[in-house]
Amino acid sequence: MVNIVIPTYKRPHKLVGAEYFHTARFVLPESQRDAYLRVLPIGRMVVIPDEADGTITRKRNWILQNIGRPLAMIDDDVRGIMHSEAGRQNIMLKPDVALSAFADGHGVTWKLQAS
C-alpha cells in the first residue's frame, strides 16, 4: 500500500480532496490539531511538532524522514486525478482507479530500481 499524505496548513475547511483521496492522511502542525479534528478523524491525521512546520520545505523534509515508503505527497488543494488527451475533455478518474494508479506507479518504479 502506498502512503498517501497531504501536507496542510490552516485549511481545515478547505480539504477539497479529503473524500476523493479517502486513504490519505493529512500532515498538520500540533497547534492546529483541534481545528482539524472538527472535520477529520484522528486516524486521517499525522500531527507533527510545530517546530517541524513553518515552511512547506521543512514539512516535506519531516515527511520524507518519518513516513514509510512507498510514499506519495499531494497538495491540499487537489480535488482528484484527471485523465486527459490532446484535444479532449479532462476526465476525473474514480477514486479507486486513482489509488490503483499510485500503487501501479510504485510497482513500476520498484521494478526499475531492481533491474
Backbone atoms as SQL, in Angstrom:
CREATE TABLE atoms (id INTEGER PRIMARY KEY, chain TEXT, resi INTEGER, resn TEXT, atom TEXT, x REAL, y REAL, z REAL);
INSERT INTO atoms VALUES
  (1, 'A', 1, 'MET', 'N', 0.841, -1.182, 0.000),
  (2, 'A', 1, 'MET', 'CA', 0.000, 0.000, 0.000),
  (3, 'A', 1, 'MET', 'C', 0.886, 1.245, 0.000),
  (4, 'A', 2, 'VAL', 'N', 0.529, 2.214, -0.805),
  (5, 'A', 2, 'VAL', 'CA', 1.255, 3.475, -0.900),
  (6, 'A', 2, 'VAL', 'C', 0.751, 4.414, 0.194),
  (7, 'A', 3, 'ASN', 'N', 1.684, 4.994, 0.947),
  (8, 'A', 3, 'ASN', 'CA', 1.326, 6.018, 1.931),
  (9, 'A', 3, 'ASN', 'C', 1.055, 7.318, 1.189),
  (10, 'A', 4, 'ILE', 'N', -0.192, 7.732, 1.171),
  (11, 'A', 4, 'ILE', 'CA', -0.556, 8.996, 0.525),
  (12, 'A', 4, 'ILE', 'C', -0.741, 10.022, 1.622),
  (13, 'A', 5, 'VAL', 'N', 0.042, 11.089, 1.552),
  (14, 'A', 5, 'VAL', 'CA', -0.032, 12.142, 2.558),
  (15, 'A', 5, 'VAL', 'C', -0.288, 13.480, 1.878),
  (16, 'A', 6, 'ILE', 'N', -0.984, 14.326, 2.618),
  (17, 'A', 6, 'ILE', 'CA', -1.341, 15.651, 2.111),
  (18, 'A', 6, 'ILE', 'C', -0.910, 16.676, 3.145),
  (19, 'A', 7, 'PRO', 'N', 0.213, 17.369, 2.896),
  (20, 'A', 7, 'PRO', 'CA', 0.615, 18.432, 3.816),
  (21, 'A', 7, 'PRO', 'C', -0.430, 19.551, 3.785),
  (22, 'A', 8, 'THR', 'N', -0.786, 20.054, 4.952),
  (23, 'A', 8, 'THR', 'CA', -1.789, 21.111, 5.008),
  (24, 'A', 8, 'THR', 'C', -1.446, 22.098, 6.111),
  (25, 'A', 9, 'TYR', 'N', -1.945, 23.310, 5.980),
  (26, 'A', 9, 'TYR', 'CA', -1.673, 24.362, 6.960),
  (27, 'A', 9, 'TYR', 'C', -2.840, 25.347, 6.956),
  (28, 'A', 10, 'LYS', 'N', -3.505, 25.442, 8.083),
  (29, 'A', 10, 'LYS', 'CA', -4.607, 26.396, 8.278),
  (30, 'A', 10, 'LYS', 'C', -5.696, 26.300, 7.211),
  (31, 'A', 11, 'ARG', 'N', -6.056, 25.078, 6.832),
  (32, 'A', 11, 'ARG', 'CA', -7.110, 24.884, 5.842),
  (33, 'A', 11, 'ARG', 'C', -8.095, 23.794, 6.257),
  (34, 'A', 12, 'PRO', 'N', -8.501, 23.731, 7.503),
  (35, 'A', 12, 'PRO', 'CA', -9.377, 22.619, 7.891),
  (36, 'A', 12, 'PRO', 'C', -10.711, 22.603, 7.152),
  (37, 'A', 13, 'HIS', 'N', -11.179, 23.739, 6.686),
  (38, 'A', 13, 'HIS', 'CA', -12.472, 23.778, 5.994),
  (39, 'A', 13, 'HIS', 'C', -12.317, 23.827, 4.478),
  (40, 'A', 14, 'LYS', 'N', -11.085, 23.607, 3.997),
  (41, 'A', 14, 'LYS', 'CA', -10.842, 23.640, 2.553),
  (42, 'A', 14, 'LYS', 'C', -10.113, 22.383, 2.088),
  (43, 'A', 15, 'LEU', 'N', -10.438, 21.256, 2.674),
  (44, 'A', 15, 'LEU', 'CA', -9.799, 19.987, 2.293),
  (45, 'A', 15, 'LEU', 'C', -10.579, 19.367, 1.147),
  (46, 'A', 16, 'VAL', 'N', -10.371, 19.923, -0.037),
  (47, 'A', 16, 'VAL', 'CA', -11.204, 19.562, -1.183),
  (48, 'A', 16, 'VAL', 'C', -11.032, 18.112, -1.634),
  (49, 'A', 17, 'GLY', 'N', -9.899, 17.495, -1.347),
  (50, 'A', 17, 'GLY', 'CA', -9.679, 16.125, -1.787),
  (51, 'A', 17, 'GLY', 'C', -9.862, 15.073, -0.706),
  (52, 'A', 18, 'ALA', 'N', -10.396, 15.454, 0.447),
  (53, 'A', 18, 'ALA', 'CA', -10.491, 14.524, 1.588),
  (54, 'A', 18, 'ALA', 'C', -11.326, 13.290, 1.268),
  (55, 'A', 19, 'GLU', 'N', -12.426, 13.464, 0.589),
  (56, 'A', 19, 'GLU', 'CA', -13.269, 12.306, 0.261),
  (57, 'A', 19, 'GLU', 'C', -12.704, 11.527, -0.919),
  (58, 'A', 20, 'TYR', 'N', -12.189, 12.235, -1.895),
  (59, 'A', 20, 'TYR', 'CA', -11.648, 11.573, -3.083),
  (60, 'A', 20, 'TYR', 'C', -10.454, 10.691, -2.705),
  (61, 'A', 21, 'PHE', 'N', -9.496, 11.272, -1.979),
  (62, 'A', 21, 'PHE', 'CA', -8.318, 10.535, -1.520),
  (63, 'A', 21, 'PHE', 'C', -8.629, 9.962, -0.132),
  (64, 'A', 22, 'HIS', 'N', -9.542, 9.021, -0.081),
  (65, 'A', 22, 'HIS', 'CA', -10.101, 8.561, 1.193),
  (66, 'A', 22, 'HIS', 'C', -9.126, 7.787, 2.066),
  (67, 'A', 23, 'THR', 'N', -7.984, 7.371, 1.531),
  (68, 'A', 23, 'THR', 'CA', -6.980, 6.710, 2.367),
  (69, 'A', 23, 'THR', 'C', -5.839, 7.644, 2.756),
  (70, 'A', 24, 'ALA', 'N', -5.876, 8.864, 2.241),
  (71, 'A', 24, 'ALA', 'CA', -4.789, 9.810, 2.516),
  (72, 'A', 24, 'ALA', 'C', -4.851, 10.309, 3.957),
  (73, 'A', 25, 'ARG', 'N', -3.660, 10.631, 4.466),
  (74, 'A', 25, 'ARG', 'CA', -3.566, 11.252, 5.782),
  (75, 'A', 25, 'ARG', 'C', -3.033, 12.666, 5.611),
  (76, 'A', 26, 'PHE', 'N', -3.600, 13.575, 6.385),
  (77, 'A', 26, 'PHE', 'CA', -3.231, 14.978, 6.317),
  (78, 'A', 26, 'PHE', 'C', -2.160, 15.271, 7.356),
  (79, 'A', 27, 'VAL', 'N', -1.074, 15.896, 6.900),
  (80, 'A', 27, 'VAL', 'CA', 0.048, 16.221, 7.777),
  (81, 'A', 27, 'VAL', 'C', -0.099, 17.672, 8.210),
  (82, 'A', 28, 'LEU', 'N', -0.226, 17.876, 9.530),
  (83, 'A', 28, 'LEU', 'CA', -0.506, 19.207, 10.060),
  (84, 'A', 28, 'LEU', 'C', 0.231, 19.433, 11.367),
  (85, 'A', 29, 'PRO', 'N', 0.450, 20.717, 11.720),
  (86, 'A', 29, 'PRO', 'CA', 1.143, 21.015, 12.972),
  (87, 'A', 29, 'PRO', 'C', 0.257, 20.770, 14.189),
  (88, 'A', 30, 'GLU', 'N', 0.905, 20.422, 15.284),
  (89, 'A', 30, 'GLU', 'CA', 0.206, 20.109, 16.527),
  (90, 'A', 30, 'GLU', 'C', -0.728, 21.231, 16.985),
  (91, 'A', 31, 'SER', 'N', -0.323, 22.465, 16.798),
  (92, 'A', 31, 'SER', 'CA', -1.138, 23.594, 17.254),
  (93, 'A', 31, 'SER', 'C', -2.461, 23.728, 16.498),
  (94, 'A', 32, 'GLN', 'N', -2.606, 23.045, 15.361),
  (95, 'A', 32, 'GLN', 'CA', -3.836, 23.121, 14.567),
  (96, 'A', 32, 'GLN', 'C', -4.691, 21.851, 14.667),
  (97, 'A', 33, 'ARG', 'N', -4.262, 20.893, 15.477),
  (98, 'A', 33, 'ARG', 'CA', -4.962, 19.614, 15.583),
  (99, 'A', 33, 'ARG', 'C', -6.437, 19.776, 15.931),
  (100, 'A', 34, 'ASP', 'N', -6.775, 20.605, 16.904),
  (101, 'A', 34, 'ASP', 'CA', -8.172, 20.746, 17.326),
  (102, 'A', 34, 'ASP', 'C', -9.056, 21.274, 16.204),
  (103, 'A', 35, 'ALA', 'N', -8.538, 22.207, 15.417),
  (104, 'A', 35, 'ALA', 'CA', -9.318, 22.748, 14.297),
  (105, 'A', 35, 'ALA', 'C', -9.595, 21.659, 13.258),
  (106, 'A', 36, 'TYR', 'N', -8.610, 20.813, 12.980),
  (107, 'A', 36, 'TYR', 'CA', -8.785, 19.741, 12.006),
  (108, 'A', 36, 'TYR', 'C', -9.655, 18.612, 12.547),
  (109, 'A', 37, 'LEU', 'N', -9.646, 18.401, 13.870),
  (110, 'A', 37, 'LEU', 'CA', -10.494, 17.364, 14.469),
  (111, 'A', 37, 'LEU', 'C', -11.980, 17.618, 14.226),
  (112, 'A', 38, 'ARG', 'N', -12.337, 18.844, 13.956),
  (113, 'A', 38, 'ARG', 'CA', -13.742, 19.173, 13.673),
  (114, 'A', 38, 'ARG', 'C', -14.190, 18.625, 12.323),
  (115, 'A', 39, 'VAL', 'N', -13.227, 18.343, 11.437),
  (116, 'A', 39, 'VAL', 'CA', -13.589, 17.897, 10.084),
  (117, 'A', 39, 'VAL', 'C', -12.954, 16.570, 9.678),
  (118, 'A', 40, 'LEU', 'N', -11.977, 16.095, 10.436),
  (119, 'A', 40, 'LEU', 'CA', -11.285, 14.846, 10.112),
  (120, 'A', 40, 'LEU', 'C', -11.167, 13.974, 11.357),
  (121, 'A', 41, 'PRO', 'N', -11.269, 12.656, 11.201),
  (122, 'A', 41, 'PRO', 'CA', -10.967, 11.785, 12.337),
  (123, 'A', 41, 'PRO', 'C', -9.457, 11.756, 12.590),
  (124, 'A', 42, 'ILE', 'N', -9.070, 11.486, 13.809),
  (125, 'A', 42, 'ILE', 'CA', -7.650, 11.484, 14.172),
  (126, 'A', 42, 'ILE', 'C', -6.851, 10.494, 13.322),
  (127, 'A', 43, 'GLY', 'N', -7.473, 9.413, 12.892),
  (128, 'A', 43, 'GLY', 'CA', -6.793, 8.426, 12.063),
  (129, 'A', 43, 'GLY', 'C', -6.401, 8.922, 10.681),
  (130, 'A', 44, 'ARG', 'N', -6.971, 10.046, 10.268),
  (131, 'A', 44, 'ARG', 'CA', -6.630, 10.640, 8.967),
  (132, 'A', 44, 'ARG', 'C', -5.591, 11.739, 9.107),
  (133, 'A', 45, 'MET', 'N', -5.037, 11.876, 10.310),
  (134, 'A', 45, 'MET', 'CA', -4.065, 12.944, 10.563),
  (135, 'A', 45, 'MET', 'C', -2.706, 12.381, 10.931),
  (136, 'A', 46, 'VAL', 'N', -1.687, 13.089, 10.505),
  (137, 'A', 46, 'VAL', 'CA', -0.333, 12.899, 11.019),
  (138, 'A', 46, 'VAL', 'C', 0.006, 14.247, 11.646),
  (139, 'A', 47, 'VAL', 'N', 0.026, 14.263, 12.961),
  (140, 'A', 47, 'VAL', 'CA', 0.281, 15.511, 13.684),
  (141, 'A', 47, 'VAL', 'C', 1.773, 15.594, 13.974),
  (142, 'A', 48, 'ILE', 'N', 2.382, 16.678, 13.500),
  (143, 'A', 48, 'ILE', 'CA', 3.827, 16.843, 13.662),
  (144, 'A', 48, 'ILE', 'C', 4.105, 17.988, 14.634),
  (145, 'A', 49, 'PRO', 'N', 5.295, 18.006, 15.240),
  (146, 'A', 49, 'PRO', 'CA', 5.632, 19.117, 16.138),
  (147, 'A', 49, 'PRO', 'C', 5.611, 20.441, 15.386),
  (148, 'A', 50, 'ASP', 'N', 5.171, 21.484, 16.070),
  (149, 'A', 50, 'ASP', 'CA', 5.135, 22.808, 15.438),
  (150, 'A', 50, 'ASP', 'C', 6.507, 23.208, 14.903),
  (151, 'A', 51, 'GLU', 'N', 7.569, 22.771, 15.569),
  (152, 'A', 51, 'GLU', 'CA', 8.923, 23.114, 15.124),
  (153, 'A', 51, 'GLU', 'C', 9.262, 22.481, 13.779),
  (154, 'A', 52, 'ALA', 'N', 8.581, 21.403, 13.424),
  (155, 'A', 52, 'ALA', 'CA', 8.821, 20.728, 12.139),
  (156, 'A', 52, 'ALA', 'C', 8.019, 21.367, 11.021),
  (157, 'A', 53, 'ASP', 'N', 7.177, 22.327, 11.365),
  (158, 'A', 53, 'ASP', 'CA', 6.332, 23.008, 10.392),
  (159, 'A', 53, 'ASP', 'C', 6.932, 24.383, 10.128),
  (160, 'A', 54, 'GLY', 'N', 6.175, 25.259, 9.526),
  (161, 'A', 54, 'GLY', 'CA', 6.633, 26.626, 9.306),
  (162, 'A', 54, 'GLY', 'C', 6.818, 26.965, 7.841),
  (163, 'A', 55, 'THR', 'N', 7.468, 26.073, 7.104),
  (164, 'A', 55, 'THR', 'CA', 7.594, 26.228, 5.652),
  (165, 'A', 55, 'THR', 'C', 7.254, 24.875, 5.022),
  (166, 'A', 56, 'ILE', 'N', 6.834, 24.908, 3.779),
  (167, 'A', 56, 'ILE', 'CA', 6.499, 23.656, 3.103),
  (168, 'A', 56, 'ILE', 'C', 7.742, 22.772, 2.964),
  (169, 'A', 57, 'THR', 'N', 8.903, 23.388, 2.808),
  (170, 'A', 57, 'THR', 'CA', 10.138, 22.612, 2.706),
  (171, 'A', 57, 'THR', 'C', 10.414, 21.860, 3.998),
  (172, 'A', 58, 'ARG', 'N', 10.284, 22.532, 5.118),
  (173, 'A', 58, 'ARG', 'CA', 10.512, 21.892, 6.412),
  (174, 'A', 58, 'ARG', 'C', 9.523, 20.746, 6.627),
  (175, 'A', 59, 'LYS', 'N', 8.256, 20.996, 6.281),
  (176, 'A', 59, 'LYS', 'CA', 7.233, 19.959, 6.453),
  (177, 'A', 59, 'LYS', 'C', 7.501, 18.769, 5.529),
  (178, 'A', 60, 'ARG', 'N', 7.818, 19.027, 4.267),
  (179, 'A', 60, 'ARG', 'CA', 8.098, 17.930, 3.344),
  (180, 'A', 60, 'ARG', 'C', 9.324, 17.130, 3.794),
  (181, 'A', 61, 'ASN', 'N', 10.341, 17.802, 4.311),
  (182, 'A', 61, 'ASN', 'CA', 11.506, 17.088, 4.829),
  (183, 'A', 61, 'ASN', 'C', 11.120, 16.195, 6.005),
  (184, 'A', 62, 'TRP', 'N', 10.260, 16.689, 6.896),
  (185, 'A', 62, 'TRP', 'CA', 9.794, 15.869, 8.017),
  (186, 'A', 62, 'TRP', 'C', 9.082, 14.617, 7.482),
  (187, 'A', 63, 'ILE', 'N', 8.232, 14.818, 6.483),
  (188, 'A', 63, 'ILE', 'CA', 7.506, 13.691, 5.883),
  (189, 'A', 63, 'ILE', 'C', 8.489, 12.682, 5.306),
  (190, 'A', 64, 'LEU', 'N', 9.462, 13.145, 4.548),
  (191, 'A', 64, 'LEU', 'CA', 10.438, 12.249, 3.925),
  (192, 'A', 64, 'LEU', 'C', 11.248, 11.475, 4.956),
  (193, 'A', 65, 'GLN', 'N', 11.491, 12.086, 6.106),
  (194, 'A', 65, 'GLN', 'CA', 12.277, 11.437, 7.151),
  (195, 'A', 65, 'GLN', 'C', 11.451, 10.521, 8.052),
  (196, 'A', 66, 'ASN', 'N', 10.113, 10.687, 8.077),
  (197, 'A', 66, 'ASN', 'CA', 9.308, 9.983, 9.069),
  (198, 'A', 66, 'ASN', 'C', 8.183, 9.104, 8.537),
  (199, 'A', 67, 'ILE', 'N', 7.830, 9.225, 7.285),
  (200, 'A', 67, 'ILE', 'CA', 6.742, 8.426, 6.721),
  (201, 'A', 67, 'ILE', 'C', 7.360, 7.330, 5.852),
  (202, 'A', 68, 'GLY', 'N', 6.876, 6.116, 6.025),
  (203, 'A', 68, 'GLY', 'CA', 7.423, 4.981, 5.300),
  (204, 'A', 68, 'GLY', 'C', 7.159, 5.038, 3.803),
  (205, 'A', 69, 'ARG', 'N', 7.972, 4.304, 3.096),
  (206, 'A', 69, 'ARG', 'CA', 7.833, 4.169, 1.654),
  (207, 'A', 69, 'ARG', 'C', 7.009, 2.931, 1.349),
  (208, 'A', 70, 'PRO', 'N', 6.353, 2.862, 0.237),
  (209, 'A', 70, 'PRO', 'CA', 6.225, 3.885, -0.807),
  (210, 'A', 70, 'PRO', 'C', 5.387, 5.062, -0.325),
  (211, 'A', 71, 'LEU', 'N', 5.667, 6.216, -0.891),
  (212, 'A', 71, 'LEU', 'CA', 5.087, 7.467, -0.421),
  (213, 'A', 71, 'LEU', 'C', 4.680, 8.344, -1.602),
  (214, 'A', 72, 'ALA', 'N', 3.510, 8.952, -1.492),
  (215, 'A', 72, 'ALA', 'CA', 3.068, 9.956, -2.463),
  (216, 'A', 72, 'ALA', 'C', 2.574, 11.164, -1.691),
  (217, 'A', 73, 'MET', 'N', 3.008, 12.353, -2.095),
  (218, 'A', 73, 'MET', 'CA', 2.551, 13.606, -1.477),
  (219, 'A', 73, 'MET', 'C', 1.688, 14.349, -2.478),
  (220, 'A', 74, 'ILE', 'N', 0.567, 14.862, -1.977),
  (221, 'A', 74, 'ILE', 'CA', -0.383, 15.588, -2.813),
  (222, 'A', 74, 'ILE', 'C', -0.670, 16.930, -2.137),
  (223, 'A', 75, 'ASP', 'N', -0.761, 17.992, -2.904),
  (224, 'A', 75, 'ASP', 'CA', -1.126, 19.294, -2.336),
  (225, 'A', 75, 'ASP', 'C', -2.545, 19.248, -1.779),
  (226, 'A', 76, 'ASP', 'N', -2.811, 20.097, -0.779),
  (227, 'A', 76, 'ASP', 'CA', -4.126, 20.062, -0.124),
  (228, 'A', 76, 'ASP', 'C', -5.233, 20.750, -0.922),
  (229, 'A', 77, 'ASP', 'N', -4.913, 21.278, -2.088),
  (230, 'A', 77, 'ASP', 'CA', -5.960, 21.876, -2.921),
  (231, 'A', 77, 'ASP', 'C', -6.270, 21.033, -4.167),
  (232, 'A', 78, 'VAL', 'N', -5.758, 19.804, -4.206),
  (233, 'A', 78, 'VAL', 'CA', -6.017, 18.906, -5.329),
  (234, 'A', 78, 'VAL', 'C', -7.350, 18.201, -5.102),
  (235, 'A', 79, 'ARG', 'N', -8.237, 18.312, -6.077),
  (236, 'A', 79, 'ARG', 'CA', -9.577, 17.716, -5.974),
  (237, 'A', 79, 'ARG', 'C', -9.612, 16.253, -6.405),
  (238, 'A', 80, 'GLY', 'N', -8.699, 15.855, -7.283),
  (239, 'A', 80, 'GLY', 'CA', -8.681, 14.495, -7.795),
  (240, 'A', 80, 'GLY', 'C', -7.643, 14.358, -8.887),
  (241, 'A', 81, 'ILE', 'N', -7.601, 13.194, -9.486),
  (242, 'A', 81, 'ILE', 'CA', -6.665, 12.903, -10.570),
  (243, 'A', 81, 'ILE', 'C', -7.458, 12.812, -11.863),
  (244, 'A', 82, 'MET', 'N', -6.949, 13.490, -12.889),
  (245, 'A', 82, 'MET', 'CA', -7.657, 13.529, -14.162),
  (246, 'A', 82, 'MET', 'C', -6.865, 12.830, -15.252),
  (247, 'A', 83, 'HIS', 'N', -7.589, 12.307, -16.194),
  (248, 'A', 83, 'HIS', 'CA', -7.011, 11.754, -17.409),
  (249, 'A', 83, 'HIS', 'C', -7.359, 12.730, -18.524),
  (250, 'A', 84, 'SER', 'N', -6.381, 13.081, -19.328),
  (251, 'A', 84, 'SER', 'CA', -6.681, 13.962, -20.453),
  (252, 'A', 84, 'SER', 'C', -5.870, 13.523, -21.668),
  (253, 'A', 85, 'GLU', 'N', -6.416, 13.813, -22.807),
  (254, 'A', 85, 'GLU', 'CA', -5.738, 13.572, -24.061),
  (255, 'A', 85, 'GLU', 'C', -5.836, 14.851, -24.868),
  (256, 'A', 86, 'ALA', 'N', -4.887, 15.070, -25.732),
  (257, 'A', 86, 'ALA', 'CA', -4.857, 16.286, -26.538),
  (258, 'A', 86, 'ALA', 'C', -6.185, 16.486, -27.253),
  (259, 'A', 87, 'GLY', 'N', -6.752, 17.646, -27.076),
  (260, 'A', 87, 'GLY', 'CA', -7.984, 17.985, -27.765),
  (261, 'A', 87, 'GLY', 'C', -9.237, 17.363, -27.181),
  (262, 'A', 88, 'ARG', 'N', -9.113, 16.677, -26.055),
  (263, 'A', 88, 'ARG', 'CA', -10.280, 16.041, -25.444),
  (264, 'A', 88, 'ARG', 'C', -10.536, 16.614, -24.064),
  (265, 'A', 89, 'GLN', 'N', -11.692, 16.351, -23.579),
  (266, 'A', 89, 'GLN', 'CA', -12.102, 16.807, -22.262),
  (267, 'A', 89, 'GLN', 'C', -11.328, 16.051, -21.178),
  (268, 'A', 90, 'ASN', 'N', -11.011, 16.749, -20.075),
  (269, 'A', 90, 'ASN', 'CA', -10.411, 16.090, -18.922),
  (270, 'A', 90, 'ASN', 'C', -11.465, 15.214, -18.256),
  (271, 'A', 91, 'ILE', 'N', -11.052, 14.023, -17.879),
  (272, 'A', 91, 'ILE', 'CA', -11.976, 13.078, -17.248),
  (273, 'A', 91, 'ILE', 'C', -11.445, 12.743, -15.864),
  (274, 'A', 92, 'MET', 'N', -12.248, 13.013, -14.833),
  (275, 'A', 92, 'MET', 'CA', -11.858, 12.703, -13.470),
  (276, 'A', 92, 'MET', 'C', -11.881, 11.190, -13.275),
  (277, 'A', 93, 'LEU', 'N', -10.759, 10.644, -12.825),
  (278, 'A', 93, 'LEU', 'CA', -10.705, 9.214, -12.529),
  (279, 'A', 93, 'LEU', 'C', -11.522, 8.919, -11.277),
  (280, 'A', 94, 'LYS', 'N', -12.117, 7.748, -11.226),
  (281, 'A', 94, 'LYS', 'CA', -12.794, 7.330, -10.000),
  (282, 'A', 94, 'LYS', 'C', -11.727, 7.169, -8.918),
  (283, 'A', 95, 'PRO', 'N', -12.068, 7.450, -7.667),
  (284, 'A', 95, 'PRO', 'CA', -11.063, 7.396, -6.593),
  (285, 'A', 95, 'PRO', 'C', -10.287, 6.079, -6.538),
  (286, 'A', 96, 'ASP', 'N', -10.956, 4.950, -6.687),
  (287, 'A', 96, 'ASP', 'CA', -10.251, 3.666, -6.614),
  (288, 'A', 96, 'ASP', 'C', -9.291, 3.482, -7.781),
  (289, 'A', 97, 'VAL', 'N', -9.635, 4.019, -8.939),
  (290, 'A', 97, 'VAL', 'CA', -8.746, 3.944, -10.101),
  (291, 'A', 97, 'VAL', 'C', -7.508, 4.809, -9.845),
  (292, 'A', 98, 'ALA', 'N', -7.708, 5.982, -9.264),
  (293, 'A', 98, 'ALA', 'CA', -6.580, 6.859, -8.945),
  (294, 'A', 98, 'ALA', 'C', -5.644, 6.185, -7.933),
  (295, 'A', 99, 'LEU', 'N', -6.209, 5.548, -6.902),
  (296, 'A', 99, 'LEU', 'CA', -5.383, 4.850, -5.915),
  (297, 'A', 99, 'LEU', 'C', -4.612, 3.707, -6.562),
  (298, 'A', 100, 'SER', 'N', -5.248, 3.015, -7.501),
  (299, 'A', 100, 'SER', 'CA', -4.560, 1.951, -8.247),
  (300, 'A', 100, 'SER', 'C', -3.405, 2.514, -9.060),
  (301, 'A', 101, 'ALA', 'N', -3.603, 3.695, -9.615),
  (302, 'A', 101, 'ALA', 'CA', -2.538, 4.317, -10.408),
  (303, 'A', 101, 'ALA', 'C', -1.315, 4.602, -9.533),
  (304, 'A', 102, 'PHE', 'N', -1.547, 5.059, -8.302),
  (305, 'A', 102, 'PHE', 'CA', -0.426, 5.277, -7.384),
  (306, 'A', 102, 'PHE', 'C', 0.292, 3.960, -7.107),
  (307, 'A', 103, 'ALA', 'N', -0.477, 2.918, -6.806),
  (308, 'A', 103, 'ALA', 'CA', 0.113, 1.610, -6.495),
  (309, 'A', 103, 'ALA', 'C', 0.852, 1.049, -7.704),
  (310, 'A', 104, 'ASP', 'N', 0.250, 1.140, -8.893),
  (311, 'A', 104, 'ASP', 'CA', 0.886, 0.635, -10.106),
  (312, 'A', 104, 'ASP', 'C', 2.168, 1.411, -10.408),
  (313, 'A', 105, 'GLY', 'N', 2.118, 2.716, -10.221),
  (314, 'A', 105, 'GLY', 'CA', 3.303, 3.547, -10.447),
  (315, 'A', 105, 'GLY', 'C', 4.435, 3.153, -9.525),
  (316, 'A', 106, 'HIS', 'N', 4.087, 2.862, -8.276),
  (317, 'A', 106, 'HIS', 'CA', 5.113, 2.419, -7.341),
  (318, 'A', 106, 'HIS', 'C', 5.693, 1.086, -7.779),
  (319, 'A', 107, 'GLY', 'N', 4.830, 0.167, -8.215),
  (320, 'A', 107, 'GLY', 'CA', 5.300, -1.145, -8.660),
  (321, 'A', 107, 'GLY', 'C', 6.277, -1.038, -9.819),
  (322, 'A', 108, 'VAL', 'N', 5.982, -0.172, -10.766),
  (323, 'A', 108, 'VAL', 'CA', 6.864, 0.025, -11.922),
  (324, 'A', 108, 'VAL', 'C', 8.197, 0.606, -11.448),
  (325, 'A', 109, 'THR', 'N', 8.152, 1.592, -10.594),
  (326, 'A', 109, 'THR', 'CA', 9.372, 2.214, -10.084),
  (327, 'A', 109, 'THR', 'C', 10.218, 1.196, -9.344),
  (328, 'A', 110, 'TRP', 'N', 9.579, 0.389, -8.509),
  (329, 'A', 110, 'TRP', 'CA', 10.289, -0.639, -7.745),
  (330, 'A', 110, 'TRP', 'C', 10.996, -1.618, -8.684),
  (331, 'A', 111, 'LYS', 'N', 10.299, -2.041, -9.733),
  (332, 'A', 111, 'LYS', 'CA', 10.893, -2.994, -10.680),
  (333, 'A', 111, 'LYS', 'C', 12.075, -2.361, -11.420),
  (334, 'A', 112, 'LEU', 'N', 11.974, -1.083, -11.769),
  (335, 'A', 112, 'LEU', 'CA', 13.068, -0.419, -12.461),
  (336, 'A', 112, 'LEU', 'C', 14.309, -0.309, -11.570),
  (337, 'A', 113, 'GLN', 'N', 14.103, -0.075, -10.288),
  (338, 'A', 113, 'GLN', 'CA', 15.242, 0.011, -9.362),
  (339, 'A', 113, 'GLN', 'C', 15.907, -1.338, -9.199),
  (340, 'A', 114, 'ALA', 'N', 15.139, -2.405, -9.258),
  (341, 'A', 114, 'ALA', 'CA', 15.663, -3.750, -9.036),
  (342, 'A', 114, 'ALA', 'C', 16.453, -4.261, -10.239),
  (343, 'A', 115, 'SER', 'N', 16.204, -3.676, -11.403),
  (344, 'A', 115, 'SER', 'CA', 16.874, -4.204, -12.600),
  (345, 'A', 115, 'SER', 'C', 18.156, -3.469, -12.912);
